[in-house]
């Protein structure tokens, strides 16, 4: 299929399929329209066209859907506002920034360092950044609040170069690029990493696709704060800088509908369309700008294309018959990339030479003049017009599609080359050519003397360039990016808030999911923090028993509830409200995690501390959105992540894809996540209380953690809090739940979460039927026990002269007698984390391999993790050491029919 055929869906192809019965009349209509544009302008012409389309529809005349417009700028020349800045001054500043950004990466490639970096990314995006930083992006000190800017990760050298001119970073720090430890405290992170540079970066964006998603939910959360009356965010905008290659990530496009549905006109995407991925063209045989325009337009976004610089305006004005536009429409992205890697003569022959009329358009132009026909993303005036239109747009989010050249200004070795993303060094000739292009006062001798120590350029603190740059930022509210933590400390709930959870369930049974939800409801009633809690549920609220929140907390919807609810007569009716407290993103774990991140970082982005509780199907949490949780950790998110309906056997009939036997292992890989697996309500209460203190309390420790709590849907009897409870053990990971007073050989039974009742059952059987004395331990966090023990080991290695500390888990069990048997509803690797730190022989039972649909008791017997399996394993270990007769484990296996899944008894049959 030819490019012309592929363009039949754009404006220039609207008449392709219809005959012209009267060309003379057609020409008269066209001339009339041209006069309308000439004498009354494009805005009036647009109104007339829209009116005619409306009338055509009323007359049943088919009007084809126009999914994309011609390959030209969206904003007509006569509608472009005046550029308010000093363009020449801004051009001088930009040259300095581009030089210093490139030198920062280049200098880091010395043979004794060679840490990598990206030269070409910022070179291509510099104008897009600078127009925003000089005229639009508000800093945190602005009276209306700061904007949130999601900068492209690979272009971080440009942000550092600007901070250097602003006096925020020293030259020594620039030389610490990607050398955070070896050049500490002057090291700079490779990409935007708030955790590594907590006073500089706001958002981590280098994990492709997560930036777009998080920007959408940041814009939503801004409106959430506004509608709930917590903060006036009406003047704050969210700007996300993205790459056209990045838009192939499903996360980049998958959540556009939320922004359109909620009319988030505080959100702007700026897509840097340099037409290149890391290895080659994004769409060599197609047109990525047109594809994205159609996609965003179809999703309900306002689309602005910035494709051509002002040098093209006169040529397009002379294009009376549309030949130039036709050539623009039909030229493939692969060709556009090639043109910028060649020369003016090449462009004359291969682009303008496609038509006699277009060739004639440039007949009087020199090759140099043709070469200087810029792409729109490098033109200050065109970019300013697009940003102004985006900032003033109402009712829709906006996407700006800006065509640029990757490696712009770096010379023929870099510009538009397939390998330019991986190129990190400039040759001596490249350096001289780049210096000449940017007019930087660095001599040949300075370059030749040490090509990897070419100087940065700073015009001086009192220079016109620096004064201009600082004036613009001061007027807009201070530097960007900057992370500023201004949230006030919270008054945390009193002990009585947790009293109900500590009472136990009496004769009734309740799932730990329900116990946690009931405690959350009590916390939401707290006068100090209740309104700051943000419950987030991805379309499973009824599964988790959270439908009781609907009538009171209500579901957040900026449009309210404009329909008659089908369950309106019920006590737990589904209720939506602009002031709703619950965020309900639908069947959308990725969006829910993005919402969690926006809420959990509000203490920094808005100076308003919010407490997110993200509750999800345990299996679909870390497995589906693990990368987003890493980004949340990088952004210093605080909050509670609740893995409900946890376990590989507890969810019973749901089957393989729903059964979670491994999320604690995934959580263990994230240093900011603390996993807990409580068995009873009082454990949940102490863990939640400690989590609130750790994240939001008044102390000098690290507040930037997330608590991941796995809870289950199996109803169990919740014990009241025991007298003399080892609260420290609950909070740190392990405590002794019960001690057997029976005479006989000793064993220690460890369980966590839903497995603790099995351990209690096993202890009873061992005592009653085998004369074995079994103590039961509740392990609330295998992960935290391991982390603390490893920290102790490392501390001892680094300070061998000091008396070594004993790991907490070792201390807790140092007086425990006999072998240790551990069981959980997770894979064996979960309890195995503490094996090396235990003084006794240790055996692990776990739900390894895939899950399946069955009863709880049968599934647990299949995996050999139930009470009777603990009994048999304990007897085997005792027999091995001669504490019981060698026949005991054999007799037990036969007695309990351990190979028969139908003989299992550990598990409540009814669903909880």
Steps between C-alpha positions, in 0.01 A plus 500: 500500500637841410533788742232683303255216549578487870416870529143463378381553857648848533358825365691499176347160423134587570400524133707208371201268468251744341476638142498877439186559288563872454866606543416863416247527778742325737762760419256783576429352841872467571567859395220622724645310792851634432358854510325423828834396651683797349257770614354352822775269626527136587290516816194624307566243227509225759160606633347498151640152428366364826158653428493344154593160640220529753248590227627216279431253776148638545439448127623136522804574286777259595787680667809279526680488831829686480732315735810695402571838349753585232867479592522869590485711815166505678512867594472729195761773466243778545393352836851478643548736798798729526800343670537689831863419573834616369549233237863582431582491871321168540687363202829597664398329824393190313839479323680506834270233642541272205879534513525431873255208480704338225832566677367345820436170321815524288729570798354198680637275224861522607659157495519488880129586535294410191159501669285564192237762439297647217618798299235511229180491706530845658642649180170424331267600782673819621255745339200311634642527851621856480175653375320335788760592761514863388128560457269229637627260763422630848733426788399392848511858634236627257192638683276267298714195576768333294445307181600136485747434218584148387832549320632238258751281680768485230522878477599554864837659404304800374327543836837483675653749256221749573532450876871581460421835337243569772765445765338185639770257384875553490740401224634237737152352521468494122818294497331263744241399240421127545760472779278528806719307742848550362446878476278534809370742614531655156362214291199541272254225413481376144129568459226674699517311830332676796627237742859570396458879472205573732528880482532516122284251309126462550415212267688190379427462129764285336296180526324544168123533516469557872551876464191546278290284728614675818452843343136419422430390855695794641266731309202306630630518857543876469128524420422251779668731754312796353157334501542367852590847626845399623700734274432750222682352200304691234807680364734202494583320177658162433744482209642166384787483251494175309666340202323376189673163540387488862141521381523139383493395865146385586512706822564814294171476316291269712356757742427796272126452544513598869644842414232557236211364707588723795573801274847545644587824325774542760697230317732546203708239321793627291616221273843553355452354152855459376368199303767275655513219748826383654589280203328662201183674383186474710292452185741484207223399260233714663436825683508488879370858537189417298451176692524677834270780386232248406547309824479804728222662301300179522561487875348848537815711532577840354782447246751768396763421238821703486674359195661787307699806600422853383731462199232280344218755541568684175537177302170369633332832428616475137375141474174600329428156356599302812791320335740569785246376754444189287873428500514557876209260545653229285860517620577214737667542837801299388557756225454796734769353724736449205456859380640639828801271475587622149515854352299781346576373151373155596176650638454707182527189283321239709231705678418805291592310184197273542286752313573758233299759696684440829834502323408838353407630849865476610666580168626836631621359833859392560584157637592662830161672520325170434713336768394771745130420462448399864271245657230656716629369830811716463310827439439710812201681352323187379558318828385802702177516298432133568572527874280807533214327320543193720507699824186691400309199366192403699298184524765265361855388569746609232773317314765694307670304224827683439720388212870522583836357399684273740850630555403844363804723458754231588617470139476239225647222715202522737199674343228254405731197509359162602776453756482851644330390824795278589768751396666655804827644370591777258812498291728804493343604169150448643590716800631783283199489268260493794683790665482705180129429454426611855754786499659389827825680595717189530824493302641230274790466742266430791329229300818342365694513827268246668197398291336343806541807716350762269382784724144583588392854426345733757459864393517622861244561775460864391465421130190599305423137428499390864308808614235438236469134588464572873249781443277270302513230766445742788191632329369147453557390861854369524709226341365192324551217566508528874354274766382680808357317800271736685231272639410550865533216747185303575333443835472123494203305642479421871528145629121468534469506119662157489311355797229326301753322277681372807191347662484198273191361330352305791306194386469638149752457224628770269754518220807716558390703196183591690695573818723742311207670325321549833811660647533720192142615552586594859805691381288689246282621789802650678458877527865574422594267217172352381451750216858446386454129435462412131350152448586369152320190369514365142142374460510240777355699791217251556746209494693666783193606697554866422153563354416628847713805408277593204220687683727692737844554344353485146688436176685793349354619169548864396169484310306363795229238448269614223314171454243311707694231683358149466571428868390838634253344745765282663690598813833450322404680179767595248549875541728733301580857590746779409591501868533121514789362703546164325699480177351225285704467179310197369664176390832675485785407733745716305280808539435421865875481568546834325222648717670352808827668400333838446329482840802361682728783380254784558699599808771619258313594180233697687615537859188305598562166669258234380487134604419263215368148560516309174307172536521244221484132416832384642593303188450804276707743701876473484491248217307729267635840603838432658675760284254763619575415862870551428412842358288567808799412719722728293248782544511450879137391521348430840192289558344160555478232231250233590524164324150367570383144432863391538643151495535209259224289657277745686304641206378145428313468172642797310781299346855545384506860379342630822715316752787688658785294633784737426415870546705523824805398296430769242445752777829396660690625195376856557706663777227753582230237552451331838290185479285374787286187514278533810283220636266687737333838543726610784807434285347712224431777750858515627645479148274778372569719804873452455473567126319828556767603749786397274360684196328798660619523860744737665838323493840527331487168316413429138137591429509398135378143518195305389334230707384198300254298708365168373155406631273208423137421426470191722296559816697412812444556869696806606657473842484800729835663556687277746600648833866590495516487119850538358406814305857557391500150351175571313646816349841354417387169358465210749362422847410190696123454490475203735729283712425134565533386860485134402789271577669333207727586209477860386429651156437856384220564252514821297219637285388829356165641398236241432746219583523585871176309581648193326808529719277520809307196380826312440623586849181361649529175300868456586424537869182293515599216268882481505611643833699777333523848656454761225529877533327716240647817353328759285733645241362837396782576255748253353635777277578742780665230711734420214582862422585576861715189532692576181557855626647358821731272302623784284555727801713228661706465184566874482585532868667171604643643823157576642298241692273358228128562531266201492223505235155557645361168376798319657442681829132410500567129450826454686327329792266295282561125519471242229466511122309778327225440245363797304190513283322772301255533216788621285792340320776340708736786415294731724572334837836378371623860521590454867657153480864608544425704811335224706697305761295179460433256218244655268242357257283697262159407368369712214247523218743465211404458135175618340171540679171339399129505583390285795398514863738664742555179695571294187737761356695524824526123527624488136779751574575332838474823693205415728494405867551128446790565265662707777444212741663244269796728425553571869498128581749431217742758640459368855552145375818605321647620830368202696245693707209282382479150363603464134158354421312811617511698174411188297205424727392868483501502121276195495277627779436834333494356148742776398497404132121542474389858429147413614631424848606862564322692774691832522263752348157654536271392219274803476627808319584796718 
